[in-house]
């Protein structure tokens, strides 16, 4: 990716430019609101039927792990505007490991042990440069641009189906579509007005996500679908739990091997995020940043296990948000880390973000995903679209759509390893792009020219 074409958009603030403290905090909140940090631990807690107290512990621990690992990546390691969040990839593995160990919080102790050891191994591999050399060899600009496009493409149907077309609790699909249209419409209007007004409209562009979510929540409240009652009743602060002290940790070799397979998939997934951020902020990734990013990924997962949270990975939605706001400063991500840690320590704040209706978030989310996909297209369009390259781009797109449409009851009948791969659309499509780039001949023409 060192030869990739730069981002064609307009950045208002570069990655290394400082921001006023208040602006860093505000922009950090926007980045947090664009992420769905609470969803992964909430799903795990629900499947395992954890108590209310243990569910809150898992959610808040994930917030803390994401905050610390985001600060490590943005401030000390990659030194890029990158936010860490919980990945959906390990959900099935964590639940499977926990159920095999007896279920409940005690069963999760075996999963936490595997998360801890897997984090240590990934960190060591980061210091050895093995993974980075593999990325440089297997992921040239064509493959990297395709992966970025696939990241956005694969997330769009998730946002549409889970956030907008699925009704959670009271309400109708029609109401969901309206709420998504309002939040997405306000976001688009703010960005367009901000661009139209130039410098005078920068505040609209920068604050577009928060304004969109506020508008969506007001509309949801008028429908009886948003209330602050649960937020008011929630306590302000609660202390985090620590592995070995506050909850049990068990080391099981089969669970550790399973988690290492998952970590390889996570690294394939997060590589697409790094390339997406790189293309948006107009800076190619250096070997040093890739090594440090892998180290940060390992440390972040280790921290997740240490506090009783889930493994973390780079979030692509934040790259799309950088494009929308035009602010790529790492200081905004320091603010994001601040909010993550604060939400992890405050049950009230965590409840507030969890109270935002899913379709309101979905309206913003799908727009961000489209921008991520187009960031990959920016890279691809500067490369020659030979027959060979069209296959490398086109087949991963087919794989992405096919895996999304693949019946889950069929996936459940497959071997465990295949389920891990197929449940990660991004990793599967990335693997296909990498393999095609290596096996297809450089001189490939489907047409015999006379």
HELIX and SHEET records of a PDB file:
HELIX    1   1 UNK A   21  UNK A   33  1                                  13    
HELIX    2   2 UNK A   37  UNK A   47  1                                  11    
HELIX    3   3 UNK A   52  UNK A   71  1                                  20    
HELIX    4   4 UNK A   72  UNK A   76  3                                   5    
HELIX    5   5 UNK A   91  UNK A  100  1                                  10    
HELIX    6   6 UNK A  104  UNK A  128  1                                  25    
HELIX    7   7 UNK A  130  UNK A  138  1                                   9    
HELIX    8   8 UNK A  141  UNK A  158  1                                  18    
HELIX    9   9 UNK A  159  UNK A  164  3                                   6    
HELIX   10  10 UNK A  173  UNK A  197  1                                  25    
HELIX   11  11 UNK A  198  UNK A  201  5                                   4    
HELIX   12  12 UNK A  202  UNK A  206  1                                   5    
HELIX   13  13 UNK A  208  UNK A  222  1                                  15    
HELIX   14  14 UNK A  229  UNK A  233  1                                   5    
HELIX   15  15 UNK A  253  UNK A  280  1                                  28    
HELIX   16  16 UNK A  287  UNK A  307  1                                  21    
HELIX   17  17 UNK A  317  UNK A  325  1                                   9    
HELIX   18  18 UNK A  330  UNK A  345  1                                  16    
HELIX   19  19 UNK A  347  UNK A  354  1                                   8    
HELIX   20  20 UNK A  358  UNK A  380  1                                  23    
HELIX   21  21 UNK A  387  UNK A  405  1                                  19    
HELIX   22  22 UNK A  408  UNK A  411  1                                   4    
HELIX   23  23 UNK A  416  UNK A  422  1                                   7    
HELIX   24  24 UNK A  425  UNK A  439  1                                  15    
SHEET    1   A 2 UNK A  84  UNK A  86  0                                        
SHEET    2   A 2 UNK A 312  UNK A 314 -1                                        
END                                                                             
